[in-house]
Amino acid sequence: MYESTSAADPPPPPEYPPTVPHRVQGRGSLLVGIAGLILGLLLGATAVGVPWLVSRGDESSRPAGPLSVPERLGDFVHRDIAVAQTGGSADAEQAAQFVKADRKSSEWLSEAYGGVPAVVQGFTTSSDNSSFQLSAVRTLSPKPFVFYEDPKSIGLEKPQNEVVSFHGVDCVIYNSPTESSDESVYVLSCQRTSTALTVQIRDLNGDVGHDPHQVADLVDEAWDALA
């Protein structure tokens, strides 16, 4: 004998845990979340400094116009002008080459600094054949530095390379250990910088290259014309 299942009572339905309604975030919770985000931003600004929040405003307030150096700095004039004034056809061709070189160098300098206005200009004087390159860019540049030297350890009075400052202009100079006259000082570069402008003179030739005070004065003169 066997038991028939047709007459048995149907099994009870399975029991499931009661459904908990999903809580929709209210307007008050959303405002709390936004407030927390703002607080996080403020704490981040505190960690890195307030300028992190206002840097874009500072950048937009900086002068953004092109840079145009004066034709004369002290006794120096643009090298293309000085050459063209001699009057020869070969001199005119050389002057054109100077103009092209300065224009291309200005473009490359601007590219190196992310596209900000920049200018490169060669200067010279006919009195003692001195010359230099001036560059300017509308942004901040790092201050120059030299590697540490201990001159006394090698029997020298001064380090061979050092940075000297003249009223805000930093000059990198080389002190020749084999010379004792004024010509023992060689100016490698002089620079003045701020958040909105950098002016530098380098590649010096002639007597001006032995006088860091004079080069610093030329940087200041160019600065006043460009600031």
C-alpha positions as CSV (number, residue, x, y, z in Angstrom):
1,M,0.0,0.0,0.0
2,Y,1.1,3.5,-0.6
3,E,-0.2,6.9,0.4
4,S,-1.7,9.1,-2.4
5,T,-0.6,12.7,-2.5
6,S,-3.6,13.9,-4.3
7,A,-5.7,14.2,-1.2
8,A,-2.9,15.8,0.9
9,D,-3.2,19.4,2.0
10,P,-1.0,21.8,-0.1
11,P,2.2,22.9,1.6
12,P,2.1,26.3,3.3
13,P,3.7,29.2,1.3
14,P,7.3,30.1,2.1
15,E,7.9,32.8,4.6
16,Y,10.1,35.8,3.6
17,P,11.5,38.5,5.8
18,P,9.4,41.7,5.7
19,T,10.5,44.2,3.1
20,V,12.1,47.4,4.5
21,P,11.1,50.5,2.6
22,H,14.1,52.3,0.9
23,R,14.7,55.6,2.6
24,V,15.0,58.4,0.1
25,Q,17.6,61.1,1.0
26,G,15.8,64.2,2.0
27,R,16.7,67.8,1.1
28,G,18.2,68.3,4.5
29,S,20.7,65.4,4.0
30,L,21.6,66.8,0.6
31,L,22.4,70.2,2.1
32,V,24.5,68.5,4.7
33,G,26.5,66.7,2.0
34,I,27.2,69.9,0.1
35,A,28.2,71.6,3.3
36,G,30.7,68.8,4.0
37,L,32.1,69.1,0.5
38,I,32.7,72.8,0.9
39,L,34.3,72.2,4.4
40,G,36.6,69.6,2.8
41,L,37.7,72.2,0.1
42,L,38.4,74.8,2.8
43,L,40.5,72.3,4.8
44,G,42.4,71.5,1.6
45,A,43.0,75.1,1.0
46,T,44.3,75.5,4.5
47,A,46.7,72.6,4.0
48,V,48.3,74.1,0.8
49,G,47.8,77.7,1.5
50,V,45.0,80.2,0.7
51,P,46.5,81.2,-2.8
52,W,45.4,77.7,-3.9
53,L,41.9,79.0,-4.0
54,V,42.6,82.5,-5.5
55,S,45.4,81.6,-7.9
56,R,43.2,82.0,-10.9
57,G,42.1,85.4,-9.8
58,D,45.7,86.5,-9.3
59,E,46.7,85.2,-12.8
60,S,43.9,87.0,-14.5
61,S,44.9,90.3,-12.8
62,R,48.5,90.1,-14.1
63,P,49.5,92.2,-17.1
64,A,49.1,90.1,-20.3
65,G,50.1,92.5,-23.0
66,P,53.1,92.0,-25.3
67,L,56.6,93.0,-24.2
68,S,58.6,95.6,-26.1
69,V,62.0,96.6,-24.9
70,P,63.3,100.1,-25.5
71,E,65.7,100.8,-28.3
72,R,68.4,102.0,-25.8
73,L,69.6,100.8,-22.4
74,G,72.4,103.0,-21.1
75,D,75.0,103.2,-23.9
76,F,73.6,100.1,-25.6
77,V,71.3,99.9,-28.6
78,H,69.6,97.1,-30.4
79,R,72.3,95.2,-32.3
80,D,70.4,95.2,-35.6
81,I,70.1,99.0,-35.4
82,A,73.8,99.4,-34.6
83,V,74.8,97.2,-37.5
84,A,72.3,98.8,-40.0
85,Q,73.7,102.3,-39.2
86,T,77.0,101.4,-40.8
87,G,75.3,101.5,-44.2
88,G,76.8,98.6,-46.1
89,S,74.7,96.0,-47.9
90,A,76.4,93.2,-46.0
91,D,75.6,95.0,-42.8
92,A,71.9,95.3,-43.8
93,E,71.8,91.6,-44.4
94,Q,73.4,90.9,-41.0
95,A,70.9,93.3,-39.3
96,A,68.1,91.3,-40.9
97,Q,69.6,88.1,-39.5
98,F,69.7,89.6,-36.0
99,V,66.0,90.6,-36.2
100,K,65.1,87.1,-37.3
101,A,67.2,85.5,-34.5
102,D,65.6,87.7,-31.8
103,R,62.1,87.0,-33.1
104,K,62.6,83.2,-33.2
105,S,64.2,83.3,-29.8
106,S,61.3,85.3,-28.4
107,E,58.9,82.6,-29.7
108,W,60.9,79.8,-28.2
109,L,61.1,81.6,-24.8
110,S,57.3,82.1,-24.8
111,E,56.8,78.4,-25.6
112,A,59.1,77.4,-22.8
113,Y,56.9,79.4,-20.3
114,G,53.6,78.1,-21.5
115,G,52.8,80.8,-24.1
116,V,53.0,83.9,-21.9
117,P,54.3,87.1,-23.5
118,A,58.1,87.1,-23.9
119,V,60.9,88.9,-25.8
120,V,64.6,88.4,-26.6
121,Q,66.7,91.3,-27.8
122,G,70.4,91.6,-28.5
123,F,72.1,94.9,-27.5
124,T,75.5,96.2,-28.4
125,T,77.7,99.4,-28.2
126,S,80.3,100.6,-30.7
127,S,82.4,102.3,-28.0
128,D,84.1,99.1,-26.7
129,N,82.3,96.3,-28.7
130,S,80.4,95.2,-25.6
131,S,77.2,93.3,-26.1
132,F,74.6,91.2,-24.3
133,Q,71.3,89.4,-24.7
134,L,68.3,90.6,-22.8
135,S,65.2,88.4,-22.2
136,A,62.0,89.2,-20.5
137,V,58.9,87.1,-19.8
138,R,55.6,88.0,-18.0
139,T,55.8,85.4,-15.2
140,L,57.9,84.4,-12.2
141,S,61.2,82.5,-12.7
142,P,63.3,80.6,-10.2
143,K,66.1,82.6,-8.6
144,P,69.6,81.5,-9.8
145,F,71.8,79.3,-7.7
146,V,75.3,77.8,-7.8
147,F,76.7,74.6,-6.3
148,Y,78.4,74.9,-3.0
149,E,82.1,75.4,-2.9
150,D,84.6,75.7,-0.1
151,P,87.3,78.0,-1.5
152,K,89.6,77.8,1.5
153,S,89.9,74.1,1.1
154,I,91.5,74.6,-2.3
155,G,93.5,77.7,-1.3
156,L,91.2,80.4,-2.8
157,E,89.8,83.6,-1.2
158,K,86.5,83.4,-3.1
159,P,84.4,80.7,-4.6
160,Q,84.8,80.4,-8.3
161,N,81.1,80.5,-8.8
162,E,78.8,82.7,-6.6
163,V,75.5,84.6,-6.6
164,V,75.7,88.3,-5.6
165,S,72.7,90.6,-5.2
166,F,72.3,94.2,-6.0
167,H,69.1,95.8,-4.8
168,G,66.9,92.9,-6.0
169,V,69.0,91.8,-8.9
170,D,70.7,88.5,-8.6
171,C,73.9,88.0,-10.6
172,V,75.8,84.8,-11.2
173,I,79.5,85.5,-11.5
174,Y,82.6,83.5,-12.1
175,N,85.8,84.5,-10.2
176,S,88.9,83.5,-12.1
177,P,91.4,81.9,-9.7
178,T,94.3,82.9,-12.1
179,E,93.6,86.6,-12.3
180,S,93.7,89.4,-9.7
181,S,92.5,92.4,-11.6
182,D,88.9,93.6,-12.2
183,E,88.8,91.4,-15.3
184,S,89.0,88.3,-13.0
185,V,85.2,88.7,-12.5
186,Y,83.0,87.4,-15.3
187,V,79.3,88.0,-15.2
188,L,77.4,85.0,-16.4
189,S,73.9,86.4,-15.9
190,C,71.9,88.9,-13.9
191,Q,68.2,88.5,-13.2
192,R,65.3,90.3,-11.5
193,T,62.0,88.5,-11.1
194,S,58.5,88.8,-9.6
195,T,55.1,87.1,-10.0
196,A,54.4,89.1,-13.1
197,L,57.7,89.7,-14.8
198,T,61.3,88.3,-15.2
199,V,64.1,90.3,-16.8
200,Q,67.5,88.7,-17.4
201,I,70.7,89.7,-19.1
202,R,73.2,87.0,-20.2
203,D,75.7,86.1,-22.9
204,L,77.8,89.2,-22.1
205,N,80.9,90.2,-24.1
206,G,83.4,93.0,-23.7
207,D,84.0,95.3,-20.7
208,V,80.4,95.1,-19.5
209,G,80.9,91.4,-18.8
210,H,83.4,92.3,-16.0
211,D,81.1,94.7,-14.1
212,P,78.2,93.1,-12.3
213,H,77.1,96.5,-10.9
214,Q,76.6,97.9,-14.4
215,V,74.8,94.8,-15.6
216,A,72.4,95.0,-12.5
217,D,71.7,98.6,-13.4
218,L,70.9,97.7,-17.0
219,V,68.5,95.0,-15.7
220,D,66.8,97.6,-13.5
221,E,66.5,100.0,-16.4
222,A,64.9,97.4,-18.6
223,W,62.6,96.4,-15.7
224,D,61.3,100.0,-15.3
225,A,60.5,100.1,-19.0
226,L,58.7,96.8,-19.0
227,A,56.9,96.7,-15.7
